[in-house]
Amino acid sequence: MNVSRASVHPAEDVPTTEAANAPRVRMNDIHGMPGTPCGLAFRISQFIFAAAALSLMASASDFPSVTAFCYLVAAASLQTLWSFSLAIVDIYALLVRRSLQNYQVVSLFTIGDGITSTLTFAAACASAGITVLIDNDLGRCSENHCVQFETATGMAFICWFTTLPSFLLNFWSLASR
């Protein structure tokens, strides 16, 4: 029987230095993930831009006459609630220094971010099409609130630009497990 013996293959003693006793850093805590300061910044910016799109669109008196604008109000409302609730969770995680790298939590965040980012993007695209129709094709901007509609649509696109990195980082974290 060919078995290695200690005399044939001696085991080396691991040197004891300060570098060997240094605390290990978790590589899973990526900037922008839930429970990190960058993740909180994403959530706050999502909330601000979604709330701005919602308030600008809702302040126009004739937005209910167009289905795409109603869809933008609904998507921005959902995005506002989602971002605000996750910002509270991120603030709590940062205050108690708790990691939110649990598989179920990251799955929930990923699915929610995927749904809200898709809805926000679709609503912004639909609203952009209607604002182009009203402004360029029909030439009726003087009769409508085109500036408010265009600004709300722009805020919805910016909200989507801040939601997409959150979704991609969470999805990448799930895929790398």
C-alpha positions in Angstrom: 0.0 0.0 0.0 1.5 3.3 -1.0 0.6 5.8 1.8 2.4 9.0 2.3 4.2 9.3 5.6 5.2 12.4 7.5 8.9 11.4 7.1 8.6 11.3 3.4 6.4 14.5 3.0 6.9 16.7 6.0 4.3 19.3 6.7 5.6 22.8 6.9 4.7 24.9 9.9 2.6 28.0 9.0 4.5 31.1 10.0 2.7 33.2 12.7 2.8 36.8 11.6 0.4 39.7 12.1 -0.8 39.4 8.5 -2.0 35.8 9.2 -4.1 37.1 12.1 -5.7 40.0 10.2 -9.5 39.9 10.1 -10.9 38.6 6.9 -13.0 40.8 4.6 -16.1 39.5 3.1 -16.0 39.8 -0.7 -19.8 39.6 -1.0 -20.3 43.1 0.3 -20.2 44.9 -3.1 -20.9 48.6 -3.3 -24.6 49.1 -4.3 -25.8 45.9 -2.6 -28.5 46.0 0.0 -27.3 47.2 3.4 -24.4 49.2 2.0 -24.1 53.0 1.9 -24.0 53.0 -1.9 -27.2 50.8 -1.9 -28.9 53.3 0.3 -27.8 56.1 -2.1 -29.4 54.2 -5.0 -32.6 53.8 -3.0 -32.8 57.4 -2.0 -32.2 58.6 -5.6 -34.8 56.1 -6.9 -37.3 57.5 -4.4 -36.5 61.1 -5.2 -36.8 60.7 -9.0 -39.9 58.5 -8.8 -41.6 61.0 -6.4 -40.6 63.9 -8.7 -42.1 62.1 -11.8 -45.2 61.2 -9.8 -45.8 64.7 -8.5 -45.1 66.4 -11.8 -47.4 64.1 -13.7 -50.1 64.3 -11.1 -50.0 68.1 -10.9 -51.1 68.3 -14.5 -54.9 68.5 -14.7 -55.3 66.6 -18.0 -53.0 63.6 -17.4 -55.9 61.1 -16.8 -57.0 61.6 -20.4 -54.0 59.7 -21.7 -53.6 56.0 -20.7 -49.7 56.2 -20.9 -49.6 59.0 -18.4 -51.9 57.1 -16.0 -49.5 54.1 -16.4 -46.6 56.4 -15.5 -48.4 57.6 -12.4 -49.1 54.0 -11.4 -45.5 52.9 -12.1 -44.0 55.9 -10.3 -46.2 55.3 -7.3 -45.1 51.6 -7.1 -41.5 52.6 -7.5 -41.8 55.3 -4.8 -43.3 52.8 -2.3 -40.7 50.1 -3.1 -37.7 52.4 -2.9 -38.9 54.1 0.3 -39.5 50.7 2.0 -36.1 49.3 0.9 -34.4 52.6 2.0 -35.8 52.1 5.5 -34.5 48.5 5.4 -31.1 49.7 4.3 -31.0 52.4 7.0 -31.8 49.8 9.6 -29.2 47.4 8.3 -26.6 50.2 8.4 -27.5 51.3 11.9 -27.3 47.8 13.4 -24.4 46.9 11.1 -26.2 43.9 9.8 -25.5 42.3 6.4 -28.4 41.7 4.1 -26.7 39.0 2.1 -29.2 36.3 2.9 -30.3 34.4 -0.2 -34.0 35.0 0.4 -33.6 38.7 1.1 -31.4 39.2 -2.0 -33.9 37.2 -4.1 -36.8 39.4 -2.9 -34.8 42.5 -3.7 -33.8 41.2 -7.1 -37.4 40.3 -8.1 -38.8 43.5 -6.8 -36.1 45.6 -8.5 -36.7 43.7 -11.7 -40.4 44.2 -11.7 -40.3 47.9 -10.7 -37.5 48.8 -13.2 -39.3 47.1 -16.0 -42.6 48.9 -15.2 -40.8 52.2 -14.8 -39.0 51.8 -18.1 -42.1 50.8 -20.0 -44.1 53.7 -18.5 -41.4 56.2 -19.3 -41.1 54.9 -22.9 -44.9 55.0 -23.4 -45.0 58.5 -21.9 -42.1 59.6 -24.1 -44.0 58.4 -27.2 -47.1 60.4 -26.2 -45.1 63.6 -25.5 -43.4 63.3 -28.8 -46.8 62.8 -30.5 -48.3 65.9 -28.7 -45.3 68.1 -29.2 -43.9 67.3 -32.6 -46.7 65.6 -34.6 -49.8 67.3 -33.4 -48.3 70.7 -32.4 -50.6 71.1 -29.4 -48.2 71.9 -26.7 -49.9 75.2 -26.1 -53.1 73.4 -25.2 -51.4 70.8 -22.9 -48.9 70.7 -20.1 -46.0 69.5 -22.3 -43.3 70.8 -20.1 -44.6 68.9 -17.1 -45.2 65.8 -19.2 -41.7 65.9 -20.6 -40.1 66.6 -17.3 -42.0 63.8 -15.6 -41.0 61.4 -18.4 -37.3 62.5 -18.0 -37.5 61.9 -14.2 -39.0 58.4 -14.9 -36.0 57.6 -17.1 -33.5 58.9 -14.5 -35.4 56.8 -11.9 -35.0 53.7 -14.2 -31.2 54.5 -14.6 -30.9 54.4 -10.8 -33.0 51.2 -10.4 -31.2 49.2 -13.1 -27.8 49.0 -11.2 -29.6 47.8 -8.1 -31.3 45.1 -10.1 -28.1 44.1 -11.9 -25.9 44.0 -8.8 -28.5 41.9 -6.9 -29.0 39.5 -9.9 -25.2 39.2 -10.2 -24.9 38.3 -6.5 -27.6 35.6 -6.9 -25.9 34.2 -10.0 -22.5 34.1 -8.4 -23.6 31.8 -5.5 
